[in-house]
Amino acid sequence: MKKLLLFWFPRVLGLLYAAFLSLFAMDAASMRELALHLIPAGVIVALLALSFRWERLAGGLFILAGLGYVMIAGPRLDWIAVVSSPLFVVGILFLLNRRYSRRNV
């Protein structure tokens, strides 16, 4: 049961995070702006698709995405906390799932 929870929790959390990011696209005035605002959510969904085959790679890429946003956001600690911390959590959960699922096989 714990292995199943550890398998699905980062994936569901990643989907919820992609849905959260797509909320920022609601202020788009044109289709081009909508497409540009949906790119980050699309990247998260692509990383989630990778996670079903390569969990370690996806975990590392989620952590790198969090670090990338920290570099872009500058001194805005509130933005960093809201946008980057879920990426770090999802990445760490993927790495933990990979570690514990391989150990118990």
Secondary structure, DSSP 8 states (H G I E B T S, - for coil): -HHHHHHHHHHHHHHHHHHHHHHGGGG-SSHHHHHHHHHHHHHHHHHHHHHTT-HHHHHHHHHHHHHHHHHHHTT-HHHHHHHHHHHHHHHHHHHHHHHHHHHT-
